[in-house]
């Protein structure tokens, strides 16, 4: 994938995760439809970003982090559908995603 598209996806991930965190801590109140839309878009961007890193020519450390993101996103998504609540697996996915997105935007060369 193009470097600039990866950086755009990373920026969108950071913004969407921050918006969802603000909604979770009641800093901003979104409607249910908007919150679910942001969650779905974030989930899709996480999956796309992880697959592009895993399939690309990246170092092994980046691939391991993205395998953790991908596996926790899939397991967390399944548990969220079953129980209709957020779980630790989703928080792990979001934590690793935002950390990798910030590293992708700031420390990697453009």
N, C-alpha and C positions, 0 to 999 in steps of 0.2 A: 504494500500500500504506500502511497505517496507520503512523504514526511510531513507535509503541510496538512494533509487530511488527518493524519494521526494526531498532530498537535491540536487541530480543531476539535476532534473527538475528545481529546483529553481536556480541553477547555470546557466543552459542553458538559462533560462528566463532572468536573469540579463545580460548575455553576449549578447543575441540577441536584447534585448531592448536597450542596450547601442550602439550596432552596428547600429540599426535603427535610434537612436537619432543622432549619428555621421553623418549618411547619410542625415538626415533631416537638420542639421546645416552645411552641406557641408564641414565637416572635412574629410570624406571619401566619394568617389563617387562610388556607385555600379551601375551596369547596371540595367535596368528595371526588367529583369527576375530574377536576384539575389535579388533585393529589394522585389519583390512580393513573392519570395520563402521564404525569411526571415520573411516577414509579415505573411504568411500562417503558417509556422512552429511555430511562436510565438503565433498566435491565437490558434492553436491546443494545444500547451503546456499550455496556460492559461486555456483553457476549461478542460483539463485533470486534472490539478492541482486543480482547483476549485471544480470539481466533487469529487475528492478523499478526499478533506477536508470536503466537505458537507456530504458525505456519511460515513466518518470515525468517530471515537470516539474522536472528538476534542471539546474544550470548545466552548461555544455559541458565544463568541466574534470573534473567528476565522471563525466560520460559517457565521456570519453576514457580515464580510469583504469579504468573498468569494462569498456570495450571491450578494453583490454590484458589485464585479468583474464580475461575470457571467452575471448579468442583463445588466450591461453597455457594456460588450463585445457583447452580442446578439443585443442590440439596436444599438450600434455603427456599428456593422457589417452590419446590414440591411441598415442603413443610408449611410454607405460608398458604398455599392453596388448601391443604388439608385442615389446618387449624385456624386460618383467617387471622393470624397474628404474626408479627415480626419475631424472628428468632435469632439466636447467636450466630448462626451460619450466614444470615444476611448481613449482620453487622460486621462480620469478618470480611465478607466480600466487599462491602462498601469501604471499610478501612483500608484494605489492600488496594482497592481501585483508586481511591483518592490519593494514596501515597504514590502509587505507580504513575498516576496522571500528573502529579506535581513533578516527580522526577523526570517524566517524559518531556514536560514543557520547559523545565528550568535547566536541567543538567545535561541533557543530550544536545548534541549539535544540530542546528537546523539544516 
